[in-house]
Amino acid sequence: MSELANEAMAPAAVVTADPISDPRWHRLATAPGSCLFTSPPWIAAVCGTYGFTADARLAVDDAGVPVGGLTWVTVDDPRGRRLLSLPFSDRADPPVPDTATWDALFDESIASARGPFTLRCLDTSPAASSDRLQRVGEAAWHGTPLDAGTDELRRRISSVSRRNIAAAERAGVRVEVRDDLEAVRAMHRLHVGLRKNKYRLLAQPLEFFERIWQEFAPDGRCSTLLATLDGQVIAAALFLEWNGVLYYKFGASLQEHLKVRPNDAIYWTGIGVGVERGLGLVDWGLSDLDQPGLVGFKRKWATDERRLLTLRAGTAEPRPGQREFGDALGGLTHLLTEDSVPDDVTERAGALLYRYFC
């Protein structure tokens, strides 16, 4: 877009807003292209769990109608002061139409703030082409457009995925689509075990999962898919619906049952849920590029692949004891994910410590 066009589209004013309760933010969050992670219910779940306060700025036109927005959380703890858009989110693409609007929002809210500001967004976001931020990281994003019936969508996925779906069916794997809180809790139990046993990491607290359910379930926008074999839950995934898109947000499985392909069965069922609801896309979320196995798995299902960029402005102010705190946090994580530690202890440790990982 030309410089002249950017100037013509610059907003009339930038105003403060509450991204959870302000109807003007809700209007932006439900506009075409807006994503789950800047939606009021998602922000409410994150802030309610971790005690954060979300700030936002709206760019408005001469009539006061919002044309763009930016939201973030300020975190100030032993790891330092930092501004994040948004913590514990795959991405938070600012709902802005162009670079001029993004620059105006940034200049009015973030430019003079104390502490570094970090944003993660798709490489197509106007924020990615602005000179206000520097690229500091990159990940993969995958999506499956639901622009055809299930027969055609099944033909489009990889032949490996089709064979794995059939293998799961032959093995007796069944996938339930659930909307109740107990299904969310069952999924979280698998999530804790997978994070601990495979990655030696703590899991986000059950409270976060329960708040997500509380925010999305009343409108039928939270679905938990449970894959069972002989009555045992062997894999699970949490899907959230927002703005015509079905988001795969969390997934976990028992390693000893991967040979019966429960995750393939869940992915295919998720696509079916999206088709049944008349949605336009399944968003498979973020995959770190240093996890080629995960990237490869999602490529078998997705026809769209883009880059998720981590962008940053400003520098951190060193804080006494900051390094020692980080070292202690890493040491505690290693200690609390040892095989000898019961899963319920690891789960409680995540509830206490996870907020410091943002």
N, C-alpha and C positions, 0 to 999 in steps of 0.2 A: 504494500500500500504506500502511496506517495506521501511525502511530508505534508503537502497541502491537504490531502484527504484526512490525514491524522488530525491536523489542526481543526478542520471543519467538524470533526466528530468529537472533539474534546468536550467533556461535560461542563454544564453551567456551574455546578458546585459539587463539593464533597461533604457529606454529612455523616454523623455517627449513627450507628444502628446496633440493635441486639439481634444477632443472627438466629437466635432461638425463637424469639417471640415477635419480632417486627414483621408485619405482613409484607412490607416492601422487600425484605430479604427472601421471604417465601416465594414471592413472585419471581425473583431472579433464580431461585433454586429449582423452580419448576419450568423454567424457560428451556427451549431446545438447546441441547448440548450441555446442560448443567448436570453435575454428577452427584452420586450418593454422598460423597465425603464432604460436600459443602451444604448438605441438606439439614434443616433444623433438627429432625430426630436423631441423626447421627451425631451432630455437634452436642446435643443434649445428653446423649449416652456417654460420650467421651468426657465431657465436663462434669457430669453428675458422678461418674465413677472416680475420677481422679482429683476432684476439687478445683478444676481449672475454671477460669472465667474467659469466655470468648469475646474478643473485640471485633468490630467490623466497621467498615466505611462503605458508604454507598455513593456512587457517582450518579447525580440526578440531572435531568434536563431542565429547561426553563419552567416547565409545568410541575416540577417536583417528582416526575416519574423516574424510577431507578433504571439506569441503563447499564450499570456494571457494579461490581462489588469485590471486596477483599475482606477475608476474615482470618484471624490468627489467635493464638494463645501465647501469653507471656509466661514463661516458666522461670522461676528463680529459686534454685536449690543448691546443695553443695557442689553440683557439677557446673554451676555458673548461671548467669542470666542469658536467656535466649528467647527469641520469638519464632514460633513454629506455625506453619500453615499446612496442615494441622497435625498435632501429635497423634500417633497410632492410627494413621490413615494411609492407604495406599498412595493417594494423591489428593490434591485439593485445588484442581484447576480453577483459577479465579473466574467467575462468570463475567467476563468483559468482552466487548465486541471487537476491540482493536487495541493496538499498542498505545495510542494516545490516551485512551481511558485508563489503561493499566498504569501508565507513567503518572497520570494525575493522582490516582489513588495511592500509589507508592509514595510520591512526593509529599502528599498531605498527611500520611500516617506512619510510614516506616522510616523514611529517610533520616529523620532526626531522633529516632528511638535509640535507646541505649541497649547494646547487645546485638549479636548477629541475628539475621533473619534468614530462615530457610523455607523454601517452597519446593514441593514436588508436583510436577504437572506433565502432561503429554507434550511432546515436542511440537505439536501444532498450536499450542496455547500462545496468545499474543505476548504473555509474560516471557516466553522463551526467546522471543526475538528482540526484547528490550535490552538496552545497555545498562539497566539498573542492577542486573544480577549477573553473577558469574556461574558457569556450569561447574559443578564439583562432583557429580555422580551420574550414573546412567543405569537403567534397568529395562526389562522388557515388559510390554503389555500385550495381552492377547484378547481378541473378541471374536464371537461367532454371530454374524448377522442372521436373524431369523426371518429371512425374506422368502422362505419356501416352506412346503410341507415337510413332515418328518421323513417321508421316503426320500425326498431329494436331499435333505440335510444329512441323512445317513449315508447317502452315496458320496457326499462331499468329504466326510471325515476320512481319515486315513484307513487303509485296509487293515492295518494292525489294530486300530481301535474297533473296527467292525468284528474282527476275529475275537478280540478280548470281550466284547459285549456278549457274543455268542457263548464264549467259554464260561463267563459268569452265569449265564442262564442255565447252561448244562450242569454246572456245579451246584445249582440250587440257590444261588444268591438272589435275594429279594430286596427291593428298595421300597421303603415306605416314605411317603411325603407327609410330614407331620407339621402341625402348627402350634403344638402345646409346649409349655415350659419344660416339662420333664424330658422331652426330646432334646431340647437345647442343653440341658444338664448332662444328658448321656453323651452328646457330642463333645462337651467340655471335658469330660473324664478322659475320652480318647485323646483330646488335644493336649492335656497335661502329660499323659504318658508318652505321646510321640515327641513332644518338645524335650522331655527329660531324657528318654532312652535313646533317641536317635541323634539329637542335636546338642544335648547337654545344656539346655536353656530352660529358663522359667517360662511359664505361660501367663497370659493375661488373666486377671482374677475372674472367678465365676460371676461376681457382681457386674462386670462389664457385659458379659453375655446376657445376663438377666435384664439389664437395662436396655440393651439392644432389643430384646424381645418385647419389653414393655413399651418401647417407642414405636416399633414397627408392626407388632402382631395385631393390635386392635383394628388396623385397616387391612389385614390379610397380606402384609408385605414381608413377613418373616417365615421362611420355610426351612425346616431341618430335614435333610434326607438321610435316613438310616439304612445302611446295607446290612442285612442279617443273613446268617448261615446257621441252620439248625437252631434257630431261636437266639443266637448270640449276635450282638451288634459288633461287626468287625470293621466298619468304616462309617464315616459320617461327614456331612458337609452342611454348612449354614449358608443359605442364600437370602439376599435381601433385594427387594424390588423398589426401584425409585425411578420416576420419570420415564417410564416405558422401557427400562433396562433391568435385567435380572443379574445381580452381582453375586459371584461366588466369592465369599469373604473368608471363611475358615474351612479347612478340611483336615481330617486325621483318619488314620487306619492302623490296624494291628499288623505289624510287620510279618508275623507268621502266617497271615492269611492272604498276602498279596498275590500268591500264585493263582487264586480264584478270581482275580481281577475285579475286586469290589469298587475300586475308584473309577474304572471305566463304566461300570454299571451306574454309578452315581452321576458321572458327567452326562451320560446319555439321558438319564432320567431328568436331569436339570434342563437340558435342551427341550425335552418334551414338555416340562412345566412352562417354560417360556413360550413355546408355541401355543399351548392350550390357553394361556392367558392373553394371547395376542400382543406380546411384547416384541420389540424390534431388535434386541441384542442380548446375548449373554456376555457379560464382562468377566473374564477369567482372572483379572487382577494383575498384580505385580509379581514378577519373577526376577530374582537377582541373577545377573549374568554369570556369577561364579557358581550357579547351580544348574549346569547344563542338562541334567536329568529332568528337572522340573520344566525348564524351557522346552525341551524336546517333547515332554508329555503334552504340554498345552498346545504345541504346534500341531499335534495330531488331530486336534479338535477345532482349532481356530483357523479362519481364513483371513483375519486381519491381525497384523503385528505392527506395533509402533514402539517408540522408545519413550520411557518415562525418565524425565530429567530431574535431577536434584540441583536446585539453583540457590545461590546464597549471596547475601550482601552484608558488609560489616565484618568486624572481627571480635572475637571473644576477649573479655577482660579477665586476665588471670586472677584466680581467687585462691587465697591461702588454703592449703589442704585439699585442693581440687583433685590433684593427681592421686593423692593417698586415698581419697574417697573412691575414685574410679577403680583403683587397684583392689580395694577392699570389696567393692561391689562385684568385680570379676571373680575374686576368690570365694566369696559367699555363693555365687551362682554355681561355681564348679563343685563346691562342697555339698550344696543342697540338691544337686542332680546326680550324685553318686548312686550306684545301683543299690547300695545298702540303705538308702534313705527311702522311707515309705512315700508313696505317691501323694498321700494326703498332706504330708509335711511339705513336700515340694510345692503342692498347690497353695498352701497357706503362705509359703515364702513368696510365691509370685504375687499374692494379694498385697503383701507388705512392700515389696521392692520394685514391682514392675513400673511404677510411675517414674522411676529414675532413669529408665532406659530410653526416654524420648529425647 
